[in-house]
Amino acid sequence: MSSAQCRIFLFTYRRSHLLGRALQSLLSQTFTRWVCEVHNDDPTDPEPGRLVDQLGDARISIIDHQVNLGAMASYNLAFTDMSEPYMAMLQDDNWWNEDFLASMIGLLEQRPEAEVAVSNQWLAVEQADGSWQHPGKSVHPVEDRVYEIQWPHWNAVAGARYADGATVMRSDRLAAMVVPDEAPFDLVEAIRERTFRFPILFAADPKAHFAVTRETARGRTHGLYGACQAWLATAFFRDVGMDSSTVGQWVARKSQAPVPPWTLLILCGLAGPDSRWLWRWIPLGGWLRFLAGALKRPAQFWQTIWALRKDHVVRQFIDRVTGDQAGNLKKPGRFNDEEVLCLD
């Protein structure tokens, strides 16, 4: 009988030149009671299997998909029954510090009521010559603190604190976290986070690395991407019950970001008349920026408009899980600030 405590799913697609780095970061973990499934989503690529064979570690197995499943369907394979109490995912282009698993599993063991622990991530940027620049920047501010993230938090309107490649989660409720295969891969974290039981434990000291690659073999469904962002936001504001004052605080906060929320708010109103009250915060410049984008990329614009009005399976899923999440709120109508935990 296996003594493994964590099952790792390592997903790869035509990037064997990066896969070795991810595998080495896994082999260097101070927490050693794990098993790993390397999922190769290119049936014609023998390199992932060769890499795994060269390592000769019985904890690591290779699964070559018989057909190309695509990113979403591949990742959903991780959300299934397993005997190990913990599950984690790793992408071929990302990697972990040696204490990542020990730290995240340690947090969950200290807080048995939490089901998800997430690490901050260092950014690594691929250069034209194939080298990597490490600018010393992280996705979130670096601190030696652990935060308890309750829902709804400030990033949850159309985003998430959860990150696929920087998370360990308990395995007893994985089937409830399966996201429709039709969802845009770039938004899977924002959608999946709405299926979680909160709080999320967030470690601000980065234990993982997120790679900003020059190219990706995964495509983005542009029209559906914009529509899903709008569906996430409209469901959020509808079900959480935010009043005008609270929404105004969110708009003021987001308007200082590199990408202001004007396009998102416009798309919310286009998704249905019940959300057009959000337009009151859009300045003239926001409308002009939106129109300029529509003229510059008319095909993408009309794809988004067409997708917005459909009763899509992803929209149905977002509405359902957002409603379920909102139904558990103790104090509807407000954002939750992050609470700093003191864990010994």
MIROTI-548864 format. One record per residue (C-alpha): residue in three letters; x, y, z. Coordinates in steps of 0.2 Angstrom, whole numbers, plus 2048, in hexadecimal, padded with zeros to 3 digits. Layout:
N
+------+-----+-----+-----+
! resn !   X !   Y !   Z !
+------+-----+-----+-----+
!  ala !   X !   Y !   Z !
...
+------+-----+-----+-----+
END
This chain:
344
+------+-----+-----+-----+
! resn !   X !   Y !   Z !
+------+-----+-----+-----+
!  met ! 800 ! 800 ! 800 !
!  ser ! 807 ! 811 ! 7FB !
!  ser ! 80C ! 81D ! 809 !
!  ala ! 80B ! 82C ! 7FE !
!  gln ! 801 ! 83B ! 806 !
!  cys ! 800 ! 846 ! 7F7 !
!  arg ! 7FD ! 842 ! 7E4 !
!  ile ! 805 ! 84E ! 7D8 !
!  phe ! 7FE ! 851 ! 7C6 !
!  leu ! 80B ! 858 ! 7BB !
!  phe ! 804 ! 85E ! 7AA !
!  thr ! 80E ! 860 ! 79A !
!  tyr ! 80B ! 864 ! 788 !
!  arg ! 819 ! 866 ! 77C !
!  arg ! 825 ! 86E ! 788 !
!  ser ! 831 ! 860 ! 78D !
!  his ! 83F ! 86D ! 78D !
!  leu ! 837 ! 874 ! 79D !
!  leu ! 830 ! 864 ! 7A4 !
!  gly ! 840 ! 85F ! 7AB !
!  arg ! 841 ! 86E ! 7B7 !
!  ala ! 830 ! 86B ! 7BE !
!  leu ! 835 ! 859 ! 7C1 !
!  gln ! 845 ! 85D ! 7CA !
!  ser ! 83B ! 869 ! 7D5 !
!  leu ! 830 ! 85B ! 7DA !
!  leu ! 83F ! 84F ! 7DD !
!  ser ! 847 ! 85C ! 7E9 !
!  gln ! 838 ! 85E ! 7F4 !
!  thr ! 83B ! 85C ! 807 !
!  phe ! 82A ! 853 ! 808 !
!  thr ! 82D ! 843 ! 800 !
!  arg ! 81D ! 839 ! 802 !
!  trp ! 816 ! 83D ! 7F1 !
!  val ! 812 ! 834 ! 7E1 !
!  cys ! 811 ! 83D ! 7D0 !
!  glu ! 807 ! 83A ! 7C0 !
!  val ! 80F ! 843 ! 7B1 !
!  his ! 801 ! 846 ! 7A5 !
!  asn ! 807 ! 848 ! 793 !
!  asp ! 7FA ! 850 ! 788 !
!  asp ! 803 ! 84E ! 778 !
!  pro ! 801 ! 83B ! 772 !
!  thr ! 80F ! 83E ! 765 !
!  asp ! 81C ! 844 ! 771 !
!  pro ! 827 ! 837 ! 779 !
!  glu ! 832 ! 843 ! 783 !
!  pro ! 828 ! 844 ! 793 !
!  gly ! 829 ! 831 ! 794 !
!  arg ! 83C ! 831 ! 791 !
!  leu ! 83F ! 83E ! 79F !
!  val ! 835 ! 834 ! 7AB !
!  asp ! 83E ! 824 ! 7A7 !
!  gln ! 84F ! 82C ! 7A9 !
!  leu ! 84A ! 832 ! 7BA !
!  gly ! 847 ! 820 ! 7C0 !
!  asp ! 83C ! 826 ! 7CF !
!  ala ! 82E ! 819 ! 7D3 !
!  arg ! 823 ! 827 ! 7DA !
!  ile ! 822 ! 82F ! 7C8 !
!  ser ! 817 ! 827 ! 7BB !
!  ile ! 814 ! 82D ! 7A9 !
!  ile ! 802 ! 82E ! 7A1 !
!  asp ! 802 ! 831 ! 78F !
!  his ! 7F1 ! 837 ! 78A !
!  gln ! 7EA ! 82D ! 77B !
!  val ! 7E3 ! 83C ! 773 !
!  asn ! 7E6 ! 84F ! 776 !
!  leu ! 7DA ! 854 ! 784 !
!  gly ! 7DE ! 866 ! 785 !
!  ala ! 7E3 ! 870 ! 795 !
!  met ! 7D2 ! 870 ! 79E !
!  ala ! 7CE ! 85E ! 79C !
!  ser ! 7E0 ! 859 ! 7A0 !
!  tyr ! 7DF ! 863 ! 7B0 !
!  asn ! 7CE ! 85C ! 7B5 !
!  leu ! 7D7 ! 84B ! 7B6 !
!  ala ! 7DE ! 850 ! 7C7 !
!  phe ! 7CD ! 853 ! 7CF !
!  thr ! 7C9 ! 841 ! 7D2 !
!  asp ! 7C9 ! 834 ! 7E0 !
!  met ! 7DA ! 82F ! 7E7 !
!  ser ! 7E0 ! 827 ! 7F6 !
!  glu ! 7EC ! 835 ! 7FB !
!  pro ! 7E6 ! 842 ! 807 !
!  tyr ! 7EE ! 850 ! 7FD !
!  met ! 7EF ! 855 ! 7EA !
!  ala ! 7F9 ! 862 ! 7E1 !
!  met ! 7FC ! 867 ! 7CF !
!  leu ! 80B ! 86D ! 7C6 !
!  gln ! 80D ! 873 ! 7B4 !
!  asp ! 81C ! 86F ! 7A9 !
!  asp ! 822 ! 881 ! 7A9 !
!  asn ! 821 ! 885 ! 7BB !
!  trp ! 82A ! 87E ! 7CA !
!  trp ! 82B ! 87E ! 7DD !
!  asn ! 837 ! 882 ! 7EB !
!  glu ! 83D ! 873 ! 7F5 !
!  asp ! 832 ! 876 ! 804 !
!  phe ! 822 ! 87A ! 7FA !
!  leu ! 819 ! 869 ! 7FE !
!  ala ! 81F ! 869 ! 810 !
!  ser ! 819 ! 87B ! 813 !
!  met ! 808 ! 879 ! 80A !
!  ile ! 804 ! 868 ! 812 !
!  gly ! 80A ! 86F ! 823 !
!  leu ! 7FD ! 87D ! 822 !
!  leu ! 7EF ! 872 ! 81E !
!  glu ! 7F4 ! 866 ! 82C !
!  gln ! 7F3 ! 875 ! 838 !
!  arg ! 7E2 ! 87B ! 832 !
!  pro ! 7D8 ! 86B ! 82F !
!  glu ! 7C8 ! 875 ! 82A !
!  ala ! 7D1 ! 87D ! 81B !
!  glu ! 7D2 ! 873 ! 80B !
!  val ! 7DE ! 87D ! 800 !
!  ala ! 7EF ! 885 ! 804 !
!  val ! 7F6 ! 891 ! 7F7 !
!  ser ! 808 ! 898 ! 7F5 !
!  asn ! 80D ! 8A8 ! 7EE !
!  gln ! 818 ! 8A7 ! 7DE !
!  trp ! 828 ! 8AE ! 7D7 !
!  leu ! 827 ! 8B4 ! 7C5 !
!  ala ! 833 ! 8AD ! 7B9 !
!  val ! 834 ! 8B4 ! 7A7 !
!  glu ! 83A ! 8AB ! 798 !
!  gln ! 846 ! 8B4 ! 78D !
!  ala ! 848 ! 8B3 ! 77A !
!  asp ! 857 ! 8A9 ! 77B !
!  gly ! 84E ! 89C ! 786 !
!  ser ! 856 ! 8A2 ! 797 !
!  trp ! 84C ! 8A8 ! 7A6 !
!  gln ! 84C ! 8B8 ! 7AE !
!  his ! 847 ! 8B9 ! 7C0 !
!  pro ! 842 ! 8CB ! 7C4 !
!  gly ! 83F ! 8C8 ! 7D6 !
!  lys ! 82C ! 8CC ! 7D5 !
!  ser ! 81E ! 8C1 ! 7DB !
!  val ! 80C ! 8BF ! 7D7 !
!  his ! 807 ! 8C7 ! 7E8 !
!  pro ! 811 ! 8D1 ! 7F4 !
!  val ! 81E ! 8C7 ! 7FD !
!  glu ! 81C ! 8C5 ! 810 !
!  asp ! 820 ! 8B8 ! 81D !
!  arg ! 80E ! 8B6 ! 821 !
!  val ! 800 ! 8AA ! 81E !
!  tyr ! 7EF ! 8B1 ! 81A !
!  glu ! 7DD ! 8AA ! 81D !
!  ile ! 7D4 ! 8AE ! 80D !
!  gln ! 7C1 ! 8AE ! 80F !
!  trp ! 7B4 ! 8B0 ! 801 !
!  pro ! 7B0 ! 8BC ! 7FA !
!  his ! 7C1 ! 8C4 ! 7F9 !
!  trp ! 7C7 ! 8D3 ! 7EF !
!  asn ! 7CE ! 8C8 ! 7E1 !
!  ala ! 7BF ! 8BD ! 7DF !
!  val ! 7B4 ! 8C8 ! 7D4 !
!  ala ! 7BC ! 8C1 ! 7C4 !
!  gly ! 7CC ! 8B9 ! 7CB !
!  ala ! 7D3 ! 8AF ! 7D9 !
!  arg ! 7E1 ! 8AC ! 7E6 !
!  tyr ! 7E2 ! 89A ! 7E1 !
!  ala ! 7EF ! 895 ! 7D5 !
!  asp ! 7F0 ! 884 ! 7CD !
!  gly ! 803 ! 881 ! 7CE !
!  ala ! 805 ! 888 ! 7E0 !
!  thr ! 7F7 ! 87F ! 7E9 !
!  val ! 7F5 ! 870 ! 7F4 !
!  met ! 7E4 ! 86A ! 7F8 !
!  arg ! 7DB ! 85C ! 801 !
!  ser ! 7D5 ! 84E ! 7F6 !
!  asp ! 7C4 ! 84A ! 7FE !
!  arg ! 7BA ! 856 ! 7F4 !
!  leu ! 7C3 ! 857 ! 7E3 !
!  ala ! 7B4 ! 852 ! 7D9 !
!  ala ! 7AA ! 862 ! 7DE !
!  met ! 7B8 ! 86C ! 7D6 !
!  val ! 7B7 ! 866 ! 7C4 !
!  val ! 7B5 ! 875 ! 7B9 !
!  pro ! 7AC ! 872 ! 7A8 !
!  asp ! 7B9 ! 86D ! 79A !
!  glu ! 7B2 ! 87B ! 78F !
!  ala ! 7B8 ! 889 ! 79B !
!  pro ! 7C7 ! 894 ! 795 !
!  phe ! 7D7 ! 88D ! 79D !
!  asp ! 7DD ! 89E ! 7A2 !
!  leu ! 7CE ! 8A0 ! 7AD !
!  val ! 7CD ! 88F ! 7B5 !
!  glu ! 7D4 ! 895 ! 7C6 !
!  ala ! 7C7 ! 8A3 ! 7C8 !
!  ile ! 7B9 ! 897 ! 7C4 !
!  arg ! 7C0 ! 888 ! 7CE !
!  glu ! 7C3 ! 893 ! 7DD !
!  arg ! 7B0 ! 895 ! 7DF !
!  thr ! 7AE ! 883 ! 7E2 !
!  phe ! 7BA ! 884 ! 7F2 !
!  arg ! 7B5 ! 883 ! 804 !
!  phe ! 7BD ! 892 ! 80C !
!  pro ! 7C8 ! 898 ! 814 !
!  ile ! 7D7 ! 896 ! 808 !
!  leu ! 7E8 ! 896 ! 811 !
!  phe ! 7F3 ! 8A2 ! 807 !
!  ala ! 806 ! 8A2 ! 80B !
!  ala ! 80D ! 8B3 ! 805 !
!  asp ! 81F ! 8AC ! 806 !
!  pro ! 821 ! 8A5 ! 7F4 !
!  lys ! 825 ! 892 ! 7F3 !
!  ala ! 821 ! 890 ! 7E0 !
!  his ! 826 ! 898 ! 7D0 !
!  phe ! 81B ! 89E ! 7C2 !
!  ala ! 822 ! 89E ! 7B0 !
!  val ! 81E ! 8AB ! 7A4 !
!  thr ! 822 ! 8A2 ! 794 !
!  arg ! 824 ! 8AA ! 783 !
!  glu ! 819 ! 89E ! 77A !
!  thr ! 80B ! 892 ! 77F !
!  ala ! 804 ! 883 ! 776 !
!  arg ! 7F3 ! 887 ! 77F !
!  gly ! 7E7 ! 892 ! 776 !
!  arg ! 7DB ! 89F ! 77D !
!  thr ! 7C9 ! 89F ! 778 !
!  his ! 7C8 ! 8B2 ! 777 !
!  gly ! 7B5 ! 8B4 ! 776 !
!  leu ! 7B1 ! 8A8 ! 784 !
!  tyr ! 7BF ! 8AF ! 78F !
!  gly ! 7B7 ! 8C0 ! 790 !
!  ala ! 7A6 ! 8B9 ! 792 !
!  cys ! 7AC ! 8AE ! 7A1 !
!  gln ! 7B4 ! 8BD ! 7A9 !
!  ala ! 7A3 ! 8C6 ! 7A8 !
!  trp ! 799 ! 8B7 ! 7AE !
!  leu ! 7A5 ! 8B5 ! 7BD !
!  ala ! 7A3 ! 8C8 ! 7C2 !
!  thr ! 790 ! 8C9 ! 7BF !
!  ala ! 78D ! 8B9 ! 7C9 !
!  phe ! 798 ! 8C0 ! 7D7 !
!  phe ! 78F ! 8D1 ! 7D8 !
!  arg ! 77E ! 8C9 ! 7D7 !
!  asp ! 780 ! 8BB ! 7E4 !
!  val ! 78B ! 8C3 ! 7F0 !
!  gly ! 77F ! 8D2 ! 7F1 !
!  met ! 78C ! 8E0 ! 7F0 !
!  asp ! 784 ! 8F2 ! 7F2 !
!  ser ! 78A ! 901 ! 7E8 !
!  ser ! 796 ! 907 ! 7F5 !
!  thr ! 79F ! 8F6 ! 7F6 !
!  val ! 7A0 ! 8F5 ! 7E3 !
!  gly ! 7A6 ! 906 ! 7E3 !
!  gln ! 7B4 ! 902 ! 7EE !
!  trp ! 7B9 ! 8F3 ! 7E3 !
!  val ! 7B9 ! 8FE ! 7D4 !
!  ala ! 7C4 ! 90B ! 7DC !
!  arg ! 7D0 ! 8FE ! 7E1 !
!  lys ! 7D0 ! 8F5 ! 7D0 !
!  ser ! 7D1 ! 906 ! 7C6 !
!  gln ! 7E3 ! 908 ! 7CD !
!  ala ! 7E8 ! 8F7 ! 7C6 !
!  pro ! 7F2 ! 8F6 ! 7B5 !
!  val ! 7E2 ! 8F0 ! 7AD !
!  pro ! 7D3 ! 8F9 ! 7B3 !
!  pro ! 7C2 ! 8F0 ! 7B4 !
!  trp ! 7B9 ! 8FA ! 7A7 !
!  thr ! 7B8 ! 8ED ! 79A !
!  leu ! 7B3 ! 8E0 ! 7A7 !
!  leu ! 7A5 ! 8EB ! 7AD !
!  ile ! 79F ! 8EF ! 79B !
!  leu ! 79E ! 8DC ! 797 !
!  cys ! 794 ! 8D9 ! 7A7 !
!  gly ! 787 ! 8E5 ! 7A1 !
!  leu ! 787 ! 8DD ! 790 !
!  ala ! 785 ! 8CC ! 798 !
!  gly ! 774 ! 8D1 ! 79E !
!  pro ! 76A ! 8E1 ! 7A3 !
!  asp ! 76A ! 8DC ! 7B5 !
!  ser ! 77C ! 8E1 ! 7B6 !
!  arg ! 77B ! 8F1 ! 7AD !
!  trp ! 77B ! 8FB ! 7BD !
!  leu ! 78E ! 8F7 ! 7BE !
!  trp ! 790 ! 903 ! 7AF !
!  arg ! 78E ! 912 ! 7BB !
!  trp ! 7A0 ! 911 ! 7C0 !
!  ile ! 7A8 ! 911 ! 7AE !
!  pro ! 7B0 ! 921 ! 7A9 !
!  leu ! 7AF ! 928 ! 797 !
!  gly ! 7C1 ! 922 ! 795 !
!  gly ! 7BC ! 910 ! 799 !
!  trp ! 7AF ! 910 ! 78C !
!  leu ! 7BB ! 917 ! 77F !
!  arg ! 7C8 ! 90A ! 783 !
!  phe ! 7BB ! 8FD ! 781 !
!  leu ! 7B5 ! 903 ! 770 !
!  ala ! 7C7 ! 905 ! 76A !
!  gly ! 7CB ! 8F3 ! 76F !
!  ala ! 7BB ! 8ED ! 766 !
!  leu ! 7C0 ! 8F6 ! 756 !
!  lys ! 7D2 ! 8EF ! 757 !
!  arg ! 7CC ! 8DD ! 75A !
!  pro ! 7BB ! 8DC ! 752 !
!  ala ! 7BB ! 8C9 ! 751 !
!  gln ! 7BF ! 8C7 ! 763 !
!  phe ! 7B2 ! 8D4 ! 768 !
!  trp ! 7A4 ! 8CB ! 75F !
!  gln ! 7A9 ! 8BA ! 765 !
!  thr ! 7A8 ! 8C1 ! 777 !
!  ile ! 797 ! 8C9 ! 774 !
!  trp ! 790 ! 8B9 ! 76C !
!  ala ! 797 ! 8AF ! 77A !
!  leu ! 790 ! 8BB ! 788 !
!  arg ! 77E ! 8B8 ! 783 !
!  lys ! 77F ! 8A5 ! 782 !
!  asp ! 779 ! 89A ! 790 !
!  his ! 789 ! 891 ! 790 !
!  val ! 78E ! 882 ! 79B !
!  val ! 79C ! 88C ! 7A3 !
!  arg ! 790 ! 89A ! 7A7 !
!  gln ! 784 ! 88E ! 7AF !
!  phe ! 792 ! 887 ! 7B9 !
!  ile ! 798 ! 898 ! 7BF !
!  asp ! 786 ! 89D ! 7C4 !
!  arg ! 784 ! 88D ! 7CE !
!  val ! 794 ! 88D ! 7D8 !
!  thr ! 794 ! 89F ! 7DB !
!  gly ! 782 ! 89D ! 7E2 !
!  asp ! 788 ! 88F ! 7ED !
!  gln ! 797 ! 899 ! 7F3 !
!  ala ! 78C ! 8A8 ! 7F7 !
!  gly ! 77F ! 89D ! 800 !
!  asn ! 78C ! 899 ! 80D !
!  leu ! 790 ! 8AC ! 811 !
!  lys ! 78F ! 8B1 ! 823 !
!  lys ! 78F ! 8C4 ! 81E !
!  pro ! 789 ! 8C7 ! 80C !
!  gly ! 78C ! 8D7 ! 803 !
!  arg ! 79E ! 8DA ! 808 !
!  phe ! 7B0 ! 8D5 ! 804 !
!  asn ! 7BA ! 8CC ! 810 !
!  asp ! 7CB ! 8D3 ! 815 !
!  glu ! 7D9 ! 8C6 ! 817 !
!  glu ! 7DD ! 8C1 ! 829 !
!  val ! 7EF ! 8BD ! 82E !
!  leu ! 7F1 ! 8AC ! 836 !
!  cys ! 7FE ! 8A9 ! 843 !
!  leu ! 803 ! 897 ! 841 !
!  asp ! 811 ! 88F ! 84B !
+------+-----+-----+-----+
END
